[in-house]
Amino acid sequence: MRKGLMAGVIGAAAIAAVSLAPSASADSAYDNYRYIQGLNNNGIYIINTNVAINTGHNICTNLENGATAYDEQQRVYNNNPALAWRGAYNWVSVATQYNCPQFNYLVYAPENY
């Protein structure tokens, strides 16, 4: 009986250790912090962090669903005209860099950038 109890305690400790380990997802607080810092470093100063984080994740979701980087730049520009086209490009670029790097190759600066 005692051996079974110890095995159960060790098993529970192992499960707890795995569940407490930090995840490597793009949703982690550190990744979100780096993304916001990336926006700030590109002259995009955020008032509402949650909206900015959701925008970055939406950009990636839209790219996964077939949108082009140009479509996303246009959407960001239309929702934030004060950014101008350069700011919209920077936003999409930073979003892909920190949230979905597999789409970095889609983001390019237009000729009039």
Secondary structure by P-SEA (a helix, b strand, c coil): caaaaaaaaaaaaaaaaaaaccccccccaaaaaaaaaaaaaaccccccaaaaaaaaaaaaaaaaacccaaaaaaaaaaacccccaaaaaaaaaaaaacccccccccccccccc
